Amino acid sequence: MGRVLARVNNPRNRWLFEADLGVDLAVNQAELMAQLVVEGIRLT
């Protein structure tokens, strides 16, 4: 059986991508990029 991956474009709509609605993994690009920036700052 396949898995469902969803890309969250608007963080306000994150609630639409929950497991009980059939989504296995929701990816928020803005949040991921922010985390990478913070990690990059900590490494310098």
C-alpha positions in Angstrom: 0.0 0.0 0.0 1.3 3.5 -0.8 1.9 6.4 1.5 0.4 9.9 1.1 2.7 12.8 1.2 1.3 16.3 1.2 3.0 19.7 0.6 1.6 22.4 2.8 1.8 25.7 1.0 -0.1 27.8 3.6 0.7 27.0 7.2 -2.8 28.1 8.2 -4.1 25.1 6.3 -1.9 22.6 8.2 -4.9 21.1 9.9 -6.1 19.8 6.6 -3.2 17.4 6.3 -3.7 15.2 9.4 -3.4 11.4 9.6 -7.2 11.0 10.3 -7.8 12.7 6.9 -5.5 10.2 5.1 -2.2 12.0 5.0 0.9 10.1 6.2 3.4 13.0 6.1 2.8 16.7 5.6 5.7 18.9 4.5 5.7 22.6 5.1 8.4 24.2 2.9 8.4 27.5 4.7 9.0 25.8 8.1 11.7 23.5 6.7 13.6 26.5 5.1 13.3 28.5 8.4 14.8 25.5 10.3 17.7 25.2 7.8 18.4 29.0 8.2 18.5 28.7 12.0 20.7 25.7 11.8 23.0 27.5 9.4 23.3 30.4 11.8 24.1 28.2 14.7 26.9 26.5 12.8 28.7 29.8 12.2 
